[in-house]
Amino acid sequence: MFKELKYNLEMIFRSLLFRLATVLTIGIVTFTLFGMFKDKEFLQMPYLDIFISRMFLITAFGFILMYTLFIFQDTILLEKTSGRVEQLLSNGFKPRSYWRGSTIATLIVTEIMIILIFFDFCVFRLFFFPKVPIIGLISSLLPLSFFNIGVSSLSCALVLRIRRVEIARSVLFMLPFLVFFSASLTTKIQPKYQPMLLIAVFAIGVLLFALGVLIARKLDSESIVLTIPG
């Protein structure tokens, strides 16, 4: 597994697309949040701490899913479309170890992005809403991490399992939009149910992880190598 993990991390951090995407997306999020938080009327709204916590959740959800797509473009999808995945499997990579290594690499990178977004919110809190308790942001980190584990596990298993590359790419591309739509519904949840919302995020992460493990159990060299590019 460590060989597969090292290989995936090298491929990710070596990618120009990944570095550009990181700078661009962090810049866009920072600019958007600045425009929102400098609005004095916004800072006077009731239950501001709950609303900011949910904003952090929605932003982190989007980052997890978008970066999963970016990561796979430079790792699994690239290997499958180029035909190099067969060479990797012939040189010591094991199907389930490949899944585990890819999952952990994806998890590490997306966790870094969650921490960056968290610090972004913390900096804005320092300057714009220092009286808002930071516990709301901190309490979101653990459920987000479990959601991240679930997404990394399931998406890696699906991409390795799905033979038609374009289908795998389309699924990964559509997921952020579906999650943003679903997450936008959280604004209708009453503030008193915030703990229940965090528990639900935690539970979804555990469920996604379990589904990823079940799919990965059926992975073998043949199912990974037999790829339909178009």
Accessible surface in RSA format (square Angstrom, percent):
REM  Atomic radii and reference values for relative SASA: ProtOr
REM  Chains: A
REM  Algorithm: Lee & Richards
REM  Probe-radius: 1.40
REM  Slices: 20
REM RES _ NUM      All-atoms   Total-Side   Main-Chain    Non-polar    All polar
REM                ABS   REL    ABS   REL    ABS   REL    ABS   REL    ABS   REL
RES MET A   1    70.30  36.4  42.56  28.2  27.74  66.0  36.38  30.9  33.91  44.9
RES PHE A   2   156.29  78.2 151.96  94.1   4.32  11.3 152.36  92.4   3.93  11.2
RES LYS A   3   109.64  53.5  98.72  60.6  10.92  26.0  79.23  71.3  30.40  32.4
RES GLU A   4     3.57   2.0   3.57   2.7   0.00   0.0   0.00   0.0   3.57   2.9
RES LEU A   5    25.79  14.4  25.79  18.4   0.00   0.0  25.79  18.1   0.00   0.0
RES LYS A   6   134.79  65.8 131.04  80.4   3.75   8.9  77.16  69.4  57.63  61.4
RES TYR A   7    49.53  23.1  47.61  27.1   1.92   5.0  44.39  33.4   5.14   6.3
RES ASN A   8     2.90   2.0   2.90   2.8   0.00   0.0   0.43   1.0   2.47   2.4
RES LEU A   9    38.29  21.3  38.02  27.2   0.27   0.7  38.26  26.9   0.03   0.1
RES GLU A  10    73.18  42.0  65.21  49.3   7.97  19.0  32.49  62.8  40.69  33.2
RES MET A  11    27.19  14.1  23.57  15.6   3.61   8.6  12.71  10.8  14.48  19.2
RES ILE A  12     0.50   0.3   0.50   0.4   0.00   0.0   0.50   0.4   0.00   0.0
RES PHE A  13    93.06  46.6  83.12  51.5   9.94  25.9  83.61  50.7   9.45  27.0
RES ARG A  14   158.71  66.6 141.09  71.9  17.62  41.9  70.31  96.1  88.40  53.6
RES SER A  15    15.06  12.7   5.28   7.0   9.78  22.5  13.45  28.6   1.61   2.3
RES LEU A  16   111.42  62.1 106.40  76.1   5.02  12.6 106.40  74.7   5.02  13.5
RES LEU A  17    85.98  47.9  80.28  57.4   5.69  14.3  83.34  58.5   2.63   7.1
RES PHE A  18    14.30   7.2  14.30   8.9   0.00   0.0  14.30   8.7   0.00   0.0
RES ARG A  19   114.97  48.3 111.61  56.9   3.36   8.0  57.44  78.5  57.53  34.9
RES LEU A  20   107.29  59.8 104.89  75.0   2.40   6.0 105.31  74.0   1.98   5.3
RES ALA A  21     9.06   8.3   4.43   6.8   4.63  10.5   9.01  12.7   0.05   0.1
RES THR A  22    27.08  19.3  27.08  27.4   0.00   0.0  27.08  36.4   0.00   0.0
RES VAL A  23   111.72  73.5 103.25  93.5   8.46  20.4 107.92  93.8   3.80  10.3
RES LEU A  24   113.81  63.4 108.91  77.9   4.90  12.3 113.18  79.5   0.63   1.7
RES THR A  25    18.84  13.4  17.97  18.2   0.87   2.1  18.84  25.3   0.00   0.0
RES ILE A  26    42.20  24.0  42.20  31.4   0.00   0.0  42.20  30.4   0.00   0.0
RES GLY A  27    37.29  46.0   0.00   N/A  37.29  46.0  32.66  89.6   4.64  10.4
RES ILE A  28    96.23  54.8  92.64  69.0   3.59   8.6  95.59  68.8   0.64   1.7
RES VAL A  29    22.21  14.6  20.07  18.2   2.14   5.2  22.21  19.3   0.00   0.0
RES THR A  30    47.05  33.5  47.05  47.7   0.00   0.0  43.70  58.7   3.35   5.1
RES PHE A  31   159.31  79.7 153.55  95.1   5.76  15.0 157.98  95.8   1.33   3.8
RES THR A  32    73.06  52.0  64.91  65.8   8.15  19.4  56.23  75.5  16.83  25.4
RES LEU A  33     6.79   3.8   6.79   4.9   0.00   0.0   6.79   4.8   0.00   0.0
RES PHE A  34    90.44  45.2  90.44  56.0   0.00   0.0  90.44  54.8   0.00   0.0
RES GLY A  35    36.87  45.5   0.00   N/A  36.87  45.5  24.28  66.6  12.59  28.2
RES MET A  36    68.88  35.7  59.95  39.7   8.94  21.3  66.85  56.8   2.03   2.7
RES PHE A  37     0.00   0.0   0.00   0.0   0.00   0.0   0.00   0.0   0.00   0.0
RES LYS A  38   119.74  58.4 100.79  61.8  18.94  45.1  53.76  48.4  65.98  70.3
RES ASP A  39    66.92  46.9  59.88  59.6   7.04  16.6  18.80  44.2  48.12  48.0
RES LYS A  40   164.98  80.5 161.27  98.9   3.71   8.8 104.18  93.8  60.80  64.8
RES GLU A  41   145.63  83.6 133.16 100.7  12.47  29.7  52.00 100.6  93.62  76.4
RES PHE A  42    28.66  14.3  20.57  12.7   8.10  21.1  28.10  17.0   0.57   1.6
RES LEU A  43    36.15  20.1  22.94  16.4  13.21  33.2  22.94  16.1  13.21  35.6
RES GLN A  44   146.34  81.8 119.16  87.1  27.18  64.7  43.06  91.7 103.28  78.3
RES MET A  45    63.40  32.8  51.46  34.1  11.94  28.4  53.73  45.7   9.66  12.8
RES PRO A  46   102.76  74.9  88.44  80.6  14.31  52.0  98.83  81.6   3.93  24.4
RES TYR A  47   142.75  66.6 127.93  72.8  14.81  38.5  85.15  64.0  57.60  71.0
RES LEU A  48    18.33  10.2  14.57  10.4   3.75   9.4  14.57  10.2   3.75  10.1
RES ASP A  49    51.47  36.1  47.16  46.9   4.32  10.2   7.94  18.7  43.54  43.4
RES ILE A  50    35.39  20.1  35.37  26.4   0.01   0.0  35.39  25.5   0.00   0.0
RES PHE A  51    60.57  30.3  58.31  36.1   2.26   5.9  60.20  36.5   0.37   1.1
RES ILE A  52     2.98   1.7   2.98   2.2   0.00   0.0   2.98   2.1   0.00   0.0
RES SER A  53     2.57   2.2   2.28   3.0   0.30   0.7   1.76   3.7   0.82   1.1
RES ARG A  54    12.59   5.3  12.53   6.4   0.06   0.1   6.06   8.3   6.54   4.0
RES MET A  55    22.88  11.8  20.69  13.7   2.18   5.2  22.19  18.9   0.69   0.9
RES PHE A  56     0.00   0.0   0.00   0.0   0.00   0.0   0.00   0.0   0.00   0.0
RES LEU A  57     4.14   2.3   4.14   3.0   0.00   0.0   4.14   2.9   0.00   0.0
RES ILE A  58    36.08  20.5  36.08  26.9   0.00   0.0  36.08  26.0   0.00   0.0
RES THR A  59    24.32  17.3  19.73  20.0   4.59  10.9  10.55  14.2  13.77  20.8
RES ALA A  60     0.00   0.0   0.00   0.0   0.00   0.0   0.00   0.0   0.00   0.0
RES PHE A  61    17.76   8.9  17.76  11.0   0.00   0.0  17.76  10.8   0.00   0.0
RES GLY A  62     0.16   0.2   0.00   N/A   0.16   0.2   0.16   0.4   0.00   0.0
RES PHE A  63     3.52   1.8   3.45   2.1   0.07   0.2   3.47   2.1   0.05   0.1
RES ILE A  64     0.97   0.6   0.35   0.3   0.62   1.5   0.94   0.7   0.03   0.1
RES LEU A  65     7.05   3.9   5.46   3.9   1.59   4.0   5.46   3.8   1.59   4.3
RES MET A  66    55.09  28.5  55.01  36.4   0.07   0.2  24.25  20.6  30.83  40.8
RES TYR A  67     0.00   0.0   0.00   0.0   0.00   0.0   0.00   0.0   0.00   0.0
RES THR A  68     1.59   1.1   1.59   1.6   0.00   0.0   1.11   1.5   0.48   0.7
RES LEU A  69    18.80  10.5  18.80  13.4   0.00   0.0  18.80  13.2   0.00   0.0
RES PHE A  70    43.35  21.7  43.35  26.8   0.00   0.0  43.35  26.3   0.00   0.0
RES ILE A  71     2.29   1.3   1.69   1.3   0.60   1.4   2.29   1.6   0.00   0.0
RES PHE A  72     0.65   0.3   0.65   0.4   0.00   0.0   0.65   0.4   0.00   0.0
RES GLN A  73    53.81  30.1  44.73  32.7   9.09  21.6   9.89  21.1  43.92  33.3
RES ASP A  74    19.95  14.0  19.85  19.8   0.11   0.3   2.16   5.1  17.80  17.7
RES THR A  75     2.82   2.0   2.64   2.7   0.18   0.4   1.47   2.0   1.35   2.0
RES ILE A  76     0.04   0.0   0.04   0.0   0.00   0.0   0.04   0.0   0.00   0.0
RES LEU A  77     0.93   0.5   0.92   0.7   0.01   0.0   0.93   0.7   0.00   0.0
RES LEU A  78    66.88  37.2  64.06  45.8   2.81   7.1  66.74  46.9   0.13   0.4
RES GLU A  79     0.36   0.2   0.36   0.3   0.00   0.0   0.36   0.7   0.00   0.0
RES LYS A  80     8.21   4.0   1.08   0.7   7.13  17.0   0.80   0.7   7.41   7.9
RES THR A  81    58.34  41.5  32.90  33.4  25.44  60.6  23.76  31.9  34.58  52.3
RES SER A  82    60.36  51.0  20.91  27.9  39.45  90.9  32.09  68.3  28.27  39.6
RES GLY A  83    43.97  54.2   0.00   N/A  43.97  54.2  31.08  85.3  12.89  28.9
RES ARG A  84    94.73  39.8  92.97  47.4   1.76   4.2  44.96  61.4  49.77  30.2
RES VAL A  85     3.28   2.2   3.28   3.0   0.00   0.0   3.28   2.8   0.00   0.0
RES GLU A  86    97.81  56.2  97.68  73.9   0.13   0.3  20.68  40.0  77.13  63.0
RES GLN A  87   110.50  61.8 104.48  76.4   6.03  14.3  33.30  70.9  77.20  58.6
RES LEU A  88    23.21  12.9  23.13  16.5   0.09   0.2  23.21  16.3   0.00   0.0
RES LEU A  89    24.30  13.5   5.77   4.1  18.53  46.6   6.00   4.2  18.30  49.3
RES SER A  90    88.67  74.9  49.81  66.5  38.86  89.5  37.06  78.9  51.61  72.3
RES ASN A  91    94.85  65.4  73.01  70.6  21.83  52.6  29.40  70.7  65.45  63.3
RES GLY A  92    34.06  42.0   0.00   N/A  34.06  42.0  22.93  62.9  11.13  24.9
RES PHE A  93    12.47   6.2  10.05   6.2   2.42   6.3  10.05   6.1   2.42   6.9
RES LYS A  94   130.31  63.6 130.31  80.0   0.00   0.0  74.90  67.4  55.41  59.0
RES PRO A  95    22.59  16.5  22.59  20.6   0.00   0.0  22.59  18.7   0.00   0.0
RES ARG A  96   116.64  49.0 115.96  59.1   0.68   1.6  31.57  43.2  85.07  51.6
RES SER A  97    13.78  11.6  13.63  18.2   0.14   0.3   0.67   1.4  13.10  18.4
RES TYR A  98     0.71   0.3   0.71   0.4   0.00   0.0   0.08   0.1   0.63   0.8
RES TRP A  99    22.12   8.9  22.12  10.7   0.00   0.0  22.12  11.8   0.00   0.0
RES ARG A 100    97.31  40.9  95.86  48.9   1.45   3.5  35.89  49.1  61.42  37.2
RES GLY A 101     0.00   0.0   0.00   N/A   0.00   0.0   0.00   0.0   0.00   0.0
RES SER A 102     2.35   2.0   1.33   1.8   1.02   2.4   1.96   4.2   0.38   0.5
RES THR A 103    11.33   8.1  11.33  11.5   0.00   0.0  11.33  15.2   0.00   0.0
RES ILE A 104    53.65  30.5  53.65  40.0   0.00   0.0  53.65  38.6   0.00   0.0
RES ALA A 105     0.63   0.6   0.63   1.0   0.00   0.0   0.63   0.9   0.00   0.0
RES THR A 106     0.87   0.6   0.87   0.9   0.00   0.0   0.00   0.0   0.87   1.3
RES LEU A 107    36.82  20.5  36.82  26.3   0.00   0.0  36.82  25.9   0.00   0.0
RES ILE A 108    63.65  36.2  60.42  45.0   3.22   7.8  62.89  45.3   0.75   2.0
RES VAL A 109     1.05   0.7   1.05   1.0   0.00   0.0   1.05   0.9   0.00   0.0
RES THR A 110     0.34   0.2   0.12   0.1   0.21   0.5   0.12   0.2   0.21   0.3
RES GLU A 111    41.08  23.6  41.01  31.0   0.08   0.2  25.88  50.1  15.20  12.4
RES ILE A 112    78.06  44.4  75.90  56.5   2.16   5.2  77.75  56.0   0.31   0.8
RES MET A 113     3.53   1.8   3.53   2.3   0.00   0.0   0.71   0.6   2.82   3.7
RES ILE A 114     0.80   0.5   0.80   0.6   0.00   0.0   0.80   0.6   0.00   0.0
RES ILE A 115    69.32  39.4  69.32  51.6   0.00   0.0  69.32  49.9   0.00   0.0
RES LEU A 116    76.55  42.6  71.27  51.0   5.28  13.3  71.30  50.1   5.25  14.1
RES ILE A 117     0.00   0.0   0.00   0.0   0.00   0.0   0.00   0.0   0.00   0.0
RES PHE A 118    21.50  10.8  21.50  13.3   0.00   0.0  21.50  13.0   0.00   0.0
RES PHE A 119   115.44  57.8 115.21  71.4   0.23   0.6 115.42  70.0   0.03   0.1
RES ASP A 120    21.88  15.3  17.79  17.7   4.09   9.7   6.83  16.1  15.05  15.0
RES PHE A 121     0.00   0.0   0.00   0.0   0.00   0.0   0.00   0.0   0.00   0.0
RES CYS A 122    24.01  18.2  19.39  21.6   4.62  10.9  16.19  41.0   7.82   8.4
RES VAL A 123    78.95  52.0  77.48  70.1   1.47   3.5  78.91  68.6   0.04   0.1
RES PHE A 124    13.95   7.0  13.87   8.6   0.07   0.2  13.95   8.5   0.00   0.0
RES ARG A 125    50.87  21.4  50.87  25.9   0.00   0.0   1.13   1.5  49.74  30.1
RES LEU A 126   118.72  66.1 106.85  76.4  11.87  29.8 106.92  75.1  11.80  31.7
RES PHE A 127   144.41  72.2 113.70  70.4  30.71  79.9 116.68  70.7  27.74  79.4
RES PHE A 128    55.06  27.5  38.96  24.1  16.10  41.9  41.45  25.1  13.61  39.0
RES PHE A 129     9.32   4.7   3.73   2.3   5.59  14.5   9.32   5.6   0.00   0.0
RES PRO A 130    75.35  54.9  63.60  58.0  11.75  42.7  63.77  52.7  11.58  71.9
RES LYS A 131   199.28  97.2 170.60 104.7  28.68  68.3 120.91 108.8  78.37  83.5
RES VAL A 132    19.64  12.9  18.20  16.5   1.44   3.5  19.64  17.1   0.00   0.0
RES PRO A 133    73.31  53.4  62.99  57.4  10.32  37.5  70.57  58.3   2.74  17.1
RES ILE A 134    57.52  32.7  54.91  40.9   2.61   6.3  54.91  39.5   2.61   7.1
RES ILE A 135   111.86  63.7 111.57  83.1   0.29   0.7 111.71  80.4   0.15   0.4
RES GLY A 136    18.16  22.4   0.00   N/A  18.16  22.4  17.84  49.0   0.32   0.7
RES LEU A 137     5.90   3.3   5.47   3.9   0.43   1.1   5.47   3.8   0.43   1.2
RES ILE A 138    78.27  44.5  73.75  54.9   4.52  10.9  73.75  53.1   4.52  12.3
RES SER A 139    47.02  39.7  30.94  41.3  16.07  37.0  35.63  75.9  11.39  16.0
RES SER A 140     0.00   0.0   0.00   0.0   0.00   0.0   0.00   0.0   0.00   0.0
RES LEU A 141    38.26  21.3  38.11  27.3   0.16   0.4  38.23  26.9   0.03   0.1
RES LEU A 142   113.13  63.0 108.97  78.0   4.16  10.4 112.13  78.7   1.00   2.7
RES PRO A 143    11.14   8.1  11.14  10.2   0.00   0.0  11.14   9.2   0.00   0.0
RES LEU A 144     0.00   0.0   0.00   0.0   0.00   0.0   0.00   0.0   0.00   0.0
RES SER A 145    27.14  22.9  27.14  36.2   0.00   0.0  14.73  31.4  12.40  17.4
RES PHE A 146    64.96  32.5  64.36  39.9   0.60   1.6  64.36  39.0   0.60   1.7
RES PHE A 147    15.60   7.8  15.60   9.7   0.00   0.0  15.60   9.5   0.00   0.0
RES ASN A 148     0.02   0.0   0.02   0.0   0.00   0.0   0.00   0.0   0.02   0.0
RES ILE A 149    52.05  29.6  52.05  38.8   0.00   0.0  52.05  37.5   0.00   0.0
RES GLY A 150     0.00   0.0   0.00   N/A   0.00   0.0   0.00   0.0   0.00   0.0
RES VAL A 151     8.59   5.7   6.45   5.8   2.13   5.1   8.53   7.4   0.06   0.2
RES SER A 152     0.30   0.3   0.30   0.4   0.00   0.0   0.00   0.0   0.30   0.4
RES SER A 153     0.00   0.0   0.00   0.0   0.00   0.0   0.00   0.0   0.00   0.0
RES LEU A 154    29.52  16.4  29.52  21.1   0.00   0.0  29.52  20.7   0.00   0.0
RES SER A 155     4.72   4.0   2.93   3.9   1.79   4.1   4.41   9.4   0.31   0.4
RES CYS A 156     0.00   0.0   0.00   0.0   0.00   0.0   0.00   0.0   0.00   0.0
RES ALA A 157     0.00   0.0   0.00   0.0   0.00   0.0   0.00   0.0   0.00   0.0
RES LEU A 158    51.21  28.5  51.21  36.6   0.00   0.0  51.21  36.0   0.00   0.0
RES VAL A 159     2.24   1.5   1.98   1.8   0.26   0.6   1.98   1.7   0.26   0.7
RES LEU A 160     0.00   0.0   0.00   0.0   0.00   0.0   0.00   0.0   0.00   0.0
RES ARG A 161    90.74  38.1  84.67  43.2   6.07  14.5  18.98  25.9  71.76  43.5
RES ILE A 162    39.65  22.6  33.73  25.1   5.92  14.3  39.01  28.1   0.64   1.7
RES ARG A 163   109.11  45.8 104.91  53.5   4.20  10.0  27.00  36.9  82.11  49.8
RES ARG A 164    96.09  40.3  94.42  48.1   1.67   4.0  17.95  24.5  78.14  47.4
RES VAL A 165     1.42   0.9   0.55   0.5   0.87   2.1   1.42   1.2   0.00   0.0
RES GLU A 166    78.15  44.9  77.85  58.9   0.30   0.7  34.63  67.0  43.52  35.5
RES ILE A 167    85.11  48.4  82.74  61.6   2.37   5.7  85.08  61.3   0.02   0.1
RES ALA A 168     1.12   1.0   0.82   1.3   0.30   0.7   0.82   1.2   0.30   0.8
RES ARG A 169    59.64  25.0  59.64  30.4   0.00   0.0  32.11  43.9  27.53  16.7
RES SER A 170    59.80  50.5  55.18  73.6   4.62  10.6  32.03  68.2  27.78  38.9
RES VAL A 171    57.00  37.5  51.98  47.1   5.01  12.1  56.41  49.0   0.59   1.6
RES LEU A 172     7.04   3.9   6.03   4.3   1.01   2.5   6.04   4.2   1.00   2.7
RES PHE A 173   109.50  54.8 108.76  67.4   0.74   1.9 108.87  66.0   0.63   1.8
RES MET A 174    96.31  49.9  96.31  63.7   0.00   0.0  75.44  64.1  20.87  27.6
RES LEU A 175    53.41  29.7  53.41  38.2   0.00   0.0  53.41  37.5   0.00   0.0
RES PRO A 176     8.05   5.9   7.94   7.2   0.11   0.4   7.94   6.6   0.11   0.7
RES PHE A 177   114.70  57.4 108.54  67.2   6.16  16.0 109.71  66.5   4.99  14.3
RES LEU A 178   101.27  56.4 100.34  71.8   0.93   2.3 100.97  70.9   0.30   0.8
RES VAL A 179    28.61  18.8  27.33  24.7   1.28   3.1  28.60  24.8   0.02   0.0
RES PHE A 180    77.84  38.9  74.19  46.0   3.65   9.5  74.48  45.2   3.36   9.6
RES PHE A 181   137.28  68.7 130.70  81.0   6.58  17.1 136.57  82.8   0.71   2.0
RES SER A 182    63.96  54.0  57.61  76.9   6.35  14.6  31.09  66.2  32.87  46.0
RES ALA A 183     5.04   4.6   0.78   1.2   4.25   9.7   4.69   6.6   0.35   0.9
RES SER A 184    52.39  44.3  46.60  62.2   5.79  13.3  39.36  83.8  13.03  18.3
RES LEU A 185    86.09  47.9  83.06  59.4   3.03   7.6  83.13  58.4   2.96   8.0
RES THR A 186    17.09  12.2  16.89  17.1   0.20   0.5  16.45  22.1   0.64   1.0
RES THR A 187    80.60  57.3  51.53  52.2  29.07  69.3  40.77  54.8  39.84  60.2
RES LYS A 188   165.51  80.7 132.91  81.5  32.61  77.6  89.30  80.4  76.22  81.2
RES ILE A 189    59.22  33.7  51.75  38.6   7.47  18.0  56.55  40.7   2.67   7.3
RES GLN A 190    97.27  54.4  93.59  68.4   3.67   8.7  28.63  60.9  68.64  52.1
RES PRO A 191    41.39  30.2  37.02  33.7   4.38  15.9  37.18  30.7   4.22  26.2
RES LYS A 192   144.54  70.5 112.81  69.2  31.73  75.6  73.99  66.6  70.55  75.1
RES TYR A 193   102.31  47.8 102.12  58.1   0.20   0.5  68.20  51.3  34.11  42.0
RES GLN A 194    14.59   8.2  14.59  10.7   0.00   0.0  13.70  29.2   0.89   0.7
RES PRO A 195    82.00  59.8  78.20  71.3   3.80  13.8  81.44  67.2   0.55   3.4
RES MET A 196   120.17  62.2 116.15  76.9   4.02   9.6  92.55  78.7  27.62  36.6
RES LEU A 197    20.81  11.6  15.83  11.3   4.98  12.5  20.08  14.1   0.73   2.0
RES LEU A 198    20.49  11.4  20.10  14.4   0.39   1.0  20.35  14.3   0.14   0.4
RES ILE A 199   106.04  60.3 103.68  77.2   2.36   5.7 105.97  76.3   0.08   0.2
RES ALA A 200    44.57  41.0  38.18  58.9   6.39  14.5  44.34  62.4   0.22   0.6
RES VAL A 201     7.48   4.9   7.48   6.8   0.00   0.0   7.48   6.5   0.00   0.0
RES PHE A 202    75.14  37.6  75.14  46.5   0.00   0.0  75.14  45.6   0.00   0.0
RES ALA A 203    52.87  48.6  45.52  70.3   7.34  16.7  48.90  68.9   3.97  10.5
RES ILE A 204    81.91  46.6  81.01  60.3   0.90   2.2  81.91  59.0   0.00   0.0
RES GLY A 205     0.46   0.6   0.00   N/A   0.46   0.6   0.12   0.3   0.34   0.8
RES VAL A 206    68.49  45.1  66.04  59.8   2.45   5.9  68.42  59.4   0.07   0.2
RES LEU A 207   105.57  58.8 102.39  73.3   3.18   8.0 105.42  74.0   0.16   0.4
RES LEU A 208    33.97  18.9  33.97  24.3   0.00   0.0  33.97  23.9   0.00   0.0
RES PHE A 209    85.72  42.9  85.72  53.1   0.00   0.0  85.72  52.0   0.00   0.0
RES ALA A 210    44.45  40.9  39.74  61.3   4.71  10.7  43.76  61.6   0.69   1.8
RES LEU A 211    71.90  40.0  71.83  51.4   0.07   0.2  71.83  50.4   0.07   0.2
RES GLY A 212     0.00   0.0   0.00   N/A   0.00   0.0   0.00   0.0   0.00   0.0
RES VAL A 213    49.03  32.3  48.78  44.2   0.25   0.6  48.78  42.4   0.25   0.7
RES LEU A 214    96.23  53.6  93.17  66.7   3.06   7.7  93.46  65.6   2.77   7.5
RES ILE A 215    43.98  25.0  41.43  30.9   2.55   6.1  43.98  31.7   0.00   0.0
RES ALA A 216     2.21   2.0   2.18   3.4   0.03   0.1   2.21   3.1   0.00   0.0
RES ARG A 217   149.41  62.7 139.71  71.2   9.70  23.1  30.82  42.1 118.59  71.9
RES LYS A 218   142.92  69.7 129.05  79.2  13.87  33.0  79.77  71.8  63.14  67.3
RES LEU A 219     9.37   5.2   0.00   0.0   9.37  23.6   0.00   0.0   9.37  25.2
RES ASP A 220    69.35  48.6  68.31  68.0   1.04   2.5  31.51  74.1  37.84  37.7
RES SER A 221    51.34  43.4  49.01  65.4   2.33   5.4  31.23  66.5  20.11  28.2
RES GLU A 222   112.43  64.5 103.67  78.4   8.76  20.9  37.75  73.0  74.68  61.0
RES SER A 223     6.92   5.8   6.52   8.7   0.41   0.9   6.68  14.2   0.24   0.3
RES ILE A 224     0.00   0.0   0.00   0.0   0.00   0.0   0.00   0.0   0.00   0.0
RES VAL A 225    41.27  27.2  31.13  28.2  10.14  24.4  31.13  27.0  10.14  27.5
RES LEU A 226    80.33  44.7  76.61  54.8   3.73   9.4  80.25  56.4   0.08   0.2
RES THR A 227    30.01  21.3   5.65   5.7  24.36  58.1   5.72   7.7  24.29  36.7
RES ILE A 228    81.64  46.5  80.72  60.1   0.92   2.2  81.64  58.8   0.00   0.0
RES PRO A 229    82.65  60.2  77.81  70.9   4.85  17.6  77.95  64.4   4.70  29.2
RES GLY A 230    50.69  62.5   0.00   N/A  50.69  62.5  46.15 126.6   4.54  10.2
END  Absolute sums over single chains surface
CHAIN  1 A    11759.4      10559.3       1200.1       8685.0       3074.4
END  Absolute sums over all chains
TOTAL         11759.4      10559.3       1200.1       8685.0       3074.4
